[in-house]
Amino acid sequence: MAWAPGLTYLGPLDSAMQGMKNSGAGGAIVAVPGLSIRDMNVVVRDLLAAGFHVQLFGGLLNINPSSCR
């Protein structure tokens, strides 16, 4: 699994909620292309229901993630 420098990987999708709680995070950025529609719906609904701020990231065509800050 790859992620951008400076971002913390909290674990696999099935442990997202526990990872969020353990980290003290107030929100999450969900990479839409990285999830099935079903998985995206489940994780976004669960995070919102728990009071977390959620942003959906759809990706950028031909843009290197390391160039975005």
mmCIF file of the C-alpha atoms, coordinates in Angstrom:
data_MODEL
# 
_entry.id   MODEL 
# 
loop_
_atom_site.group_PDB 
_atom_site.id 
_atom_site.type_symbol 
_atom_site.label_atom_id 
_atom_site.label_alt_id 
_atom_site.label_comp_id 
_atom_site.label_asym_id 
_atom_site.label_entity_id 
_atom_site.label_seq_id 
_atom_site.pdbx_PDB_ins_code 
_atom_site.Cartn_x 
_atom_site.Cartn_y 
_atom_site.Cartn_z 
_atom_site.occupancy 
_atom_site.B_iso_or_equiv 
_atom_site.pdbx_formal_charge 
_atom_site.auth_seq_id 
_atom_site.auth_comp_id 
_atom_site.auth_asym_id 
_atom_site.auth_atom_id 
_atom_site.pdbx_PDB_model_num 
ATOM 1  C CA . MET A 1 1  ? 0.000   0.000  0.000   1.00 0.00 ? 1  MET A CA 1 
ATOM 2  C CA . ALA A 1 2  ? 1.367   3.431  -0.922  1.00 0.00 ? 2  ALA A CA 1 
ATOM 3  C CA . TRP A 1 3  ? 0.535   6.758  0.615   1.00 0.00 ? 3  TRP A CA 1 
ATOM 4  C CA . ALA A 1 4  ? 1.995   10.233 0.449   1.00 0.00 ? 4  ALA A CA 1 
ATOM 5  C CA . PRO A 1 5  ? 4.880   11.294 2.682   1.00 0.00 ? 5  PRO A CA 1 
ATOM 6  C CA . GLY A 1 6  ? 3.641   12.901 5.878   1.00 0.00 ? 6  GLY A CA 1 
ATOM 7  C CA . LEU A 1 7  ? 0.369   10.962 5.965   1.00 0.00 ? 7  LEU A CA 1 
ATOM 8  C CA . THR A 1 8  ? -0.195  8.284  8.579   1.00 0.00 ? 8  THR A CA 1 
ATOM 9  C CA . TYR A 1 9  ? -1.419  4.846  7.547   1.00 0.00 ? 9  TYR A CA 1 
ATOM 10 C CA . LEU A 1 10 ? -3.814  3.635  10.248  1.00 0.00 ? 10 LEU A CA 1 
ATOM 11 C CA . GLY A 1 11 ? -4.375  0.110  8.943   1.00 0.00 ? 11 GLY A CA 1 
ATOM 12 C CA . PRO A 1 12 ? -6.681  -1.804 6.634   1.00 0.00 ? 12 PRO A CA 1 
ATOM 13 C CA . LEU A 1 13 ? -10.227 -0.702 5.866   1.00 0.00 ? 13 LEU A CA 1 
ATOM 14 C CA . ASP A 1 14 ? -11.855 -3.081 8.337   1.00 0.00 ? 14 ASP A CA 1 
ATOM 15 C CA . SER A 1 15 ? -9.976  -1.381 11.171  1.00 0.00 ? 15 SER A CA 1 
ATOM 16 C CA . ALA A 1 16 ? -10.486 2.210  9.954   1.00 0.00 ? 16 ALA A CA 1 
ATOM 17 C CA . MET A 1 17 ? -12.849 3.209  12.749  1.00 0.00 ? 17 MET A CA 1 
ATOM 18 C CA . GLN A 1 18 ? -10.596 1.862  15.502  1.00 0.00 ? 18 GLN A CA 1 
ATOM 19 C CA . GLY A 1 19 ? -7.548  3.443  13.878  1.00 0.00 ? 19 GLY A CA 1 
ATOM 20 C CA . MET A 1 20 ? -9.301  6.818  13.753  1.00 0.00 ? 20 MET A CA 1 
ATOM 21 C CA . LYS A 1 21 ? -10.287 6.599  17.411  1.00 0.00 ? 21 LYS A CA 1 
ATOM 22 C CA . ASN A 1 22 ? -6.827  5.440  18.512  1.00 0.00 ? 22 ASN A CA 1 
ATOM 23 C CA . SER A 1 23 ? -5.046  8.207  16.596  1.00 0.00 ? 23 SER A CA 1 
ATOM 24 C CA . GLY A 1 24 ? -7.188  11.039 17.925  1.00 0.00 ? 24 GLY A CA 1 
ATOM 25 C CA . ALA A 1 25 ? -7.889  12.168 14.365  1.00 0.00 ? 25 ALA A CA 1 
ATOM 26 C CA . GLY A 1 26 ? -10.807 14.475 13.704  1.00 0.00 ? 26 GLY A CA 1 
ATOM 27 C CA . GLY A 1 27 ? -11.310 13.486 10.087  1.00 0.00 ? 27 GLY A CA 1 
ATOM 28 C CA . ALA A 1 28 ? -10.297 11.346 7.157   1.00 0.00 ? 28 ALA A CA 1 
ATOM 29 C CA . ILE A 1 29 ? -9.529  11.730 3.473   1.00 0.00 ? 29 ILE A CA 1 
ATOM 30 C CA . VAL A 1 30 ? -11.057 8.799  1.591   1.00 0.00 ? 30 VAL A CA 1 
ATOM 31 C CA . ALA A 1 31 ? -9.386  7.944  -1.735  1.00 0.00 ? 31 ALA A CA 1 
ATOM 32 C CA . VAL A 1 32 ? -12.394 7.047  -3.864  1.00 0.00 ? 32 VAL A CA 1 
ATOM 33 C CA . PRO A 1 33 ? -10.470 5.180  -6.624  1.00 0.00 ? 33 PRO A CA 1 
ATOM 34 C CA . GLY A 1 34 ? -8.946  2.930  -3.957  1.00 0.00 ? 34 GLY A CA 1 
ATOM 35 C CA . LEU A 1 35 ? -12.279 1.483  -2.776  1.00 0.00 ? 35 LEU A CA 1 
ATOM 36 C CA . SER A 1 36 ? -15.206 -0.396 -4.199  1.00 0.00 ? 36 SER A CA 1 
ATOM 37 C CA . ILE A 1 37 ? -18.497 1.503  -4.121  1.00 0.00 ? 37 ILE A CA 1 
ATOM 38 C CA . ARG A 1 38 ? -19.777 -0.753 -1.347  1.00 0.00 ? 38 ARG A CA 1 
ATOM 39 C CA . ASP A 1 39 ? -16.663 -0.319 0.799   1.00 0.00 ? 39 ASP A CA 1 
ATOM 40 C CA . MET A 1 40 ? -16.663 3.446  0.245   1.00 0.00 ? 40 MET A CA 1 
ATOM 41 C CA . ASN A 1 41 ? -20.305 3.724  1.314   1.00 0.00 ? 41 ASN A CA 1 
ATOM 42 C CA . VAL A 1 42 ? -19.733 1.662  4.442   1.00 0.00 ? 42 VAL A CA 1 
ATOM 43 C CA . VAL A 1 43 ? -16.611 3.480  5.627   1.00 0.00 ? 43 VAL A CA 1 
ATOM 44 C CA . VAL A 1 44 ? -17.960 6.982  4.865   1.00 0.00 ? 44 VAL A CA 1 
ATOM 45 C CA . ARG A 1 45 ? -21.292 6.304  6.583   1.00 0.00 ? 45 ARG A CA 1 
ATOM 46 C CA . ASP A 1 46 ? -19.555 4.783  9.621   1.00 0.00 ? 46 ASP A CA 1 
ATOM 47 C CA . LEU A 1 47 ? -17.098 7.672  9.947   1.00 0.00 ? 47 LEU A CA 1 
ATOM 48 C CA . LEU A 1 48 ? -19.836 10.304 9.583   1.00 0.00 ? 48 LEU A CA 1 
ATOM 49 C CA . ALA A 1 49 ? -22.070 8.521  12.092  1.00 0.00 ? 49 ALA A CA 1 
ATOM 50 C CA . ALA A 1 50 ? -19.178 8.555  14.572  1.00 0.00 ? 50 ALA A CA 1 
ATOM 51 C CA . GLY A 1 51 ? -18.818 12.324 14.134  1.00 0.00 ? 51 GLY A CA 1 
ATOM 52 C CA . PHE A 1 52 ? -15.661 12.424 11.998  1.00 0.00 ? 52 PHE A CA 1 
ATOM 53 C CA . HIS A 1 53 ? -15.131 14.968 9.212   1.00 0.00 ? 53 HIS A CA 1 
ATOM 54 C CA . VAL A 1 54 ? -14.837 13.123 5.889   1.00 0.00 ? 54 VAL A CA 1 
ATOM 55 C CA . GLN A 1 55 ? -13.429 14.369 2.590   1.00 0.00 ? 55 GLN A CA 1 
ATOM 56 C CA . LEU A 1 56 ? -13.618 12.314 -0.593  1.00 0.00 ? 56 LEU A CA 1 
ATOM 57 C CA . PHE A 1 57 ? -10.661 12.461 -2.963  1.00 0.00 ? 57 PHE A CA 1 
ATOM 58 C CA . GLY A 1 58 ? -11.401 11.402 -6.530  1.00 0.00 ? 58 GLY A CA 1 
ATOM 59 C CA . GLY A 1 59 ? -7.816  11.517 -7.786  1.00 0.00 ? 59 GLY A CA 1 
ATOM 60 C CA . LEU A 1 60 ? -6.046  13.705 -10.302 1.00 0.00 ? 60 LEU A CA 1 
ATOM 61 C CA . LEU A 1 61 ? -5.240  12.376 -13.768 1.00 0.00 ? 61 LEU A CA 1 
ATOM 62 C CA . ASN A 1 62 ? -1.530  12.564 -14.630 1.00 0.00 ? 62 ASN A CA 1 
ATOM 63 C CA . ILE A 1 63 ? -0.646  14.436 -11.417 1.00 0.00 ? 63 ILE A CA 1 
ATOM 64 C CA . ASN A 1 64 ? 2.034   13.011 -9.150  1.00 0.00 ? 64 ASN A CA 1 
ATOM 65 C CA . PRO A 1 65 ? 0.626   13.006 -5.577  1.00 0.00 ? 65 PRO A CA 1 
ATOM 66 C CA . SER A 1 66 ? 3.987   14.104 -4.197  1.00 0.00 ? 66 SER A CA 1 
ATOM 67 C CA . SER A 1 67 ? 3.650   17.432 -6.053  1.00 0.00 ? 67 SER A CA 1 
ATOM 68 C CA . CYS A 1 68 ? 0.427   18.290 -4.170  1.00 0.00 ? 68 CYS A CA 1 
ATOM 69 C CA . ARG A 1 69 ? 0.605   19.870 -0.725  1.00 0.00 ? 69 ARG A CA 1 
# 
